[in-house]
Amino acid sequence: MISQAPQIRSLYRRILRELPSPGPLAPSTRSASTPPKFRSTSHQKLSAPSSIQKRIRYSFANPNGANESSQIAQAEQFVQYVQAQRMYATLIERYNPGMGMSEEERVRLSARRVGVDLPTEFKKGEQ
C-alpha cells in the first residue's frame, strides 16, 4: 500500500479532473471551441464536493485489501474510458456542426453554401 500511495493519489486526481465542474459552465454546456470564463480548480471542486466526489474519495480512502491492485487497474481503465468519451464528444461536435440544427436550418445553410438564397415561405396569417 505504501509503495502505491503516489500512484493512487495521482489516479484520484486524474479522476477528479475528468469529472464535470459544478456551475453554469460545466463542460457539457459549453462548446469545445469556446474557452471557459473561469476554470474550476481542484480546491474549488473539493471545497464543496458533490455526492460522486464524496463516493470516489471514500472508495480511495477505504480500499478493499484483497483486491487493491485490481481496483487500481479498474480505476485506470475508467480514467482512460472517460478521456476517450470526452475526445469522442469533442470530435463529433467538431466534424458534425449541423447536428443540433433543425432540418429547415440545415437546408437553408446548405443552399447558402452553394450560393442560393431560399425564398421566404408564406405562412398563414402573415402579410
C-alpha positions in Angstrom: 0.0 0.0 0.0 2.8 2.5 0.9 4.6 1.9 -2.4 1.4 2.6 -4.3 0.5 5.7 -2.5 1.8 8.2 -5.2 0.1 6.1 -7.9 -3.2 6.1 -6.0 -3.0 9.8 -5.3 -2.3 10.5 -9.0 -5.1 8.3 -10.1 -7.5 10.0 -7.7 -6.5 13.5 -9.1 -7.0 12.3 -12.7 -10.5 11.1 -11.9 -11.4 14.4 -10.2 -10.1 16.3 -13.3 -12.3 14.3 -15.6 -15.5 15.0 -13.6 -17.6 17.9 -14.8 -17.1 21.0 -12.9 -20.1 22.3 -11.0 -21.8 25.5 -12.0 -23.2 27.2 -15.1 -20.1 26.5 -17.3 -20.0 22.7 -17.0 -18.2 21.0 -19.9 -21.4 19.5 -21.2 -23.0 23.0 -21.6 -20.2 24.8 -23.4 -18.7 24.3 -26.8 -15.2 22.7 -27.0 -14.0 25.7 -29.1 -15.0 28.4 -26.6 -12.8 28.8 -23.6 -14.5 28.9 -20.2 -14.9 32.2 -18.4 -13.4 30.7 -15.3 -11.7 27.5 -14.7 -12.6 25.5 -11.6 -9.5 24.4 -9.7 -9.2 21.3 -7.6 -9.5 23.5 -4.5 -12.9 24.8 -5.7 -14.0 21.3 -6.5 -13.1 19.9 -3.1 -14.4 22.8 -1.0 -18.0 21.8 -1.8 -17.7 18.2 -3.1 -20.6 16.6 -4.9 -22.0 13.2 -3.9 -20.0 11.4 -6.6 -16.8 13.1 -5.4 -17.6 12.0 -1.8 -18.1 8.5 -3.0 -14.9 8.4 -5.0 -12.9 9.8 -2.1 -14.5 7.2 0.2 -13.5 4.4 -2.2 -9.9 5.6 -2.3 -9.7 6.2 1.4 -11.2 2.7 2.3 -10.0 0.2 -0.4 -10.7 -3.5 -0.1 -7.4 -5.0 1.0 -7.7 -8.2 -1.1 -8.4 -6.7 -4.5 -6.5 -3.4 -4.2 -4.4 -4.0 -7.4 -7.4 -4.9 -9.4 -9.3 -1.8 -8.1 -6.3 0.4 -9.3 -6.4 -1.3 -12.7 -10.2 -0.7 -12.9 -9.8 2.9 -11.9 -7.1 3.3 -14.6 -9.4 1.9 -17.2 -12.2 4.2 -16.0 -10.0 7.2 -16.5 -9.0 6.1 -20.0 -12.6 5.5 -20.9 -13.8 8.9 -19.7 -10.9 10.6 -21.5 -11.8 8.7 -24.7 -15.5 9.7 -24.3 -14.6 13.4 -23.9 -12.4 13.2 -27.0 -15.2 11.4 -28.9 -17.8 14.1 -28.0 -15.3 16.9 -29.0 -14.7 15.2 -32.4 -18.4 14.7 -33.0 -19.1 18.4 -32.3 -16.2 19.5 -34.5 -17.0 17.4 -37.5 -20.8 17.5 -37.4 -21.6 21.2 -36.8 -25.2 20.9 -38.0 -26.0 18.1 -35.7 -28.1 20.3 -33.3 -29.9 22.2 -36.1 -33.4 21.7 -37.3 -33.9 20.3 -40.8 -35.1 23.7 -42.2 -32.0 25.4 -40.9 -29.7 22.7 -42.3 -31.3 23.0 -45.7 -31.1 26.8 -45.6 -27.4 26.7 -44.7 -26.7 24.1 -47.4 -28.3 26.2 -50.0 -26.3 29.3 -48.9 -23.1 27.2 -49.2 -23.6 26.8 -52.9 -24.8 30.4 -53.4 -28.5 30.1 -53.4 -30.8 32.0 -51.0 -34.0 30.2 -50.3 -37.2 32.2 -50.8 -39.2 33.1 -47.7 -42.1 30.8 -47.2 -45.6 32.1 -47.0 -47.2 31.3 -43.6 -50.9 31.6 -43.0 -51.8 34.8 -41.1 -48.7 36.7 -42.2 -48.8 39.5 -44.8 
